Amino acid sequence: MRLRHDYLVLCFLGFLLPYFHFVPWLLTHGFDLPRFLNELFANRISAFFGLDVFVSAIVLCVFVCSEGRQLGARAVWLPILALVTVGVSLGLPLFLYLRQIQLEQSPRHPRRGGN
């Protein structure tokens, strides 16, 4: 199995696992942003995870934009959209999937992660 297939599986998990918990909350409370933030920062442990994800999201945006530009990758907006609508758990593996495809098609780079 190629590395890009692993990234694709991680995209699926990155979408499914967070939404498995978020959709029931959304159906119960609706788009209640103040309640969402209140529950996200309900204690120091949840705040730790929430802030970790926010910082990771910012780092991912910088990485997607700079690495995408260097590789000449198309559709770098797609991982950003995935980040905003789902989170880092989908945005990162989606970008790595797209990046791997770009690397495998590029004559300048040896195939990476194949086999």
Wavefront OBJ file of the C-alpha trace (Angstrom):
o trace
v 0.000 0.000 0.000
v 1.315 3.428 -0.885
v 1.796 6.196 1.646
v -0.886 8.269 -0.063
v -3.403 5.493 0.630
v -2.495 5.649 4.321
v -3.161 9.392 4.250
v -6.523 8.751 2.612
v -7.495 6.325 5.398
v -6.423 8.966 7.937
v -8.625 11.519 6.141
v -11.597 9.222 6.594
v -10.818 8.698 10.293
v -10.086 12.416 10.723
v -13.565 13.202 9.487
v -15.497 10.342 11.067
v -14.135 10.308 14.618
v -14.588 14.001 15.501
v -17.988 14.256 13.812
v -19.162 11.099 15.600
v -19.134 13.223 18.765
v -19.886 16.634 17.308
v -23.041 15.822 15.311
v -25.045 14.576 18.350
v -23.978 17.690 20.285
v -24.997 19.850 17.315
v -28.382 18.129 17.042
v -28.983 18.715 20.747
v -27.738 22.312 21.049
v -27.725 23.695 17.510
v -25.176 26.303 16.403
v -24.723 27.704 19.910
v -21.200 29.162 19.682
v -21.142 30.630 23.226
v -22.158 27.256 24.674
v -19.632 25.465 22.465
v -16.789 27.709 23.667
v -17.969 27.470 27.265
v -17.902 23.669 27.102
v -14.606 23.647 25.205
v -12.952 25.722 27.949
v -14.911 24.184 30.847
v -11.728 23.183 32.683
v -7.972 23.365 32.322
v -7.674 19.985 30.612
v -10.250 20.734 27.927
v -8.720 24.211 27.482
v -5.315 22.554 27.045
v -6.655 20.407 24.195
v -8.657 23.244 22.657
v -5.685 25.609 22.574
v -3.424 22.843 21.291
v -5.779 22.348 18.350
v -6.031 26.108 17.669
v -2.244 26.474 17.562
v -1.945 23.344 15.404
v -4.526 24.792 13.010
v -2.509 27.990 12.609
v 0.683 25.985 12.028
v -1.141 23.850 9.462
v -2.316 26.940 7.552
v 1.246 28.271 7.382
v 2.569 24.844 6.331
v -0.095 24.321 3.656
v 0.474 27.743 2.135
v 4.278 27.640 2.137
v 4.725 23.985 1.157
v 1.952 24.211 -1.424
v 3.634 27.217 -3.008
v 7.035 25.477 -3.084
v 5.611 22.362 -4.725
v 3.395 24.285 -7.106
v 0.486 22.261 -5.767
v -3.011 22.977 -6.959
v -6.063 22.995 -4.712
v -4.248 24.077 -1.542
v -7.545 25.701 -0.615
v -9.064 22.229 -0.097
v -7.085 21.339 3.071
v -7.808 24.838 4.431
v -11.524 24.275 3.824
v -11.244 20.867 5.529
v -9.477 22.512 8.459
v -12.204 25.116 8.892
v -15.151 22.736 8.472
v -13.805 19.665 10.292
v -10.437 20.371 11.862
v -6.760 19.515 11.873
v -7.695 15.824 11.920
v -8.897 16.106 8.315
v -6.928 19.107 7.036
v -3.490 17.669 7.784
v -3.884 14.192 6.270
v -5.703 15.695 3.272
v -2.815 18.059 2.601
v -0.282 15.257 3.065
v -2.295 13.121 0.623
v -2.322 15.895 -1.986
v 1.354 16.608 -1.344
v 2.276 12.942 -1.778
v 0.472 12.793 -5.112
v 2.354 15.925 -6.215
v 5.686 14.434 -5.133
v 5.008 11.148 -6.917
v 4.184 13.000 -10.154
v 7.128 15.374 -9.995
v 10.174 14.469 -12.111
v 12.404 16.447 -9.708
v 11.592 14.272 -6.701
v 12.167 10.547 -6.322
v 9.062 8.579 -5.413
v 8.638 8.742 -1.678
v 6.709 6.344 0.478
v 5.723 4.080 -2.389
v 5.641 0.267 -2.220
l 1 2 3 4 5 6 7 8 9 10 11 12 13 14 15 16 17 18 19 20 21 22 23 24 25 26 27 28 29 30 31 32 33 34 35 36 37 38 39 40 41 42 43 44 45 46 47 48 49 50 51 52 53 54 55 56 57 58 59 60 61 62 63 64 65 66 67 68 69 70 71 72 73 74 75 76 77 78 79 80 81 82 83 84 85 86 87 88 89 90 91 92 93 94 95 96 97 98 99 100 101 102 103 104 105 106 107 108 109 110 111 112 113 114 115
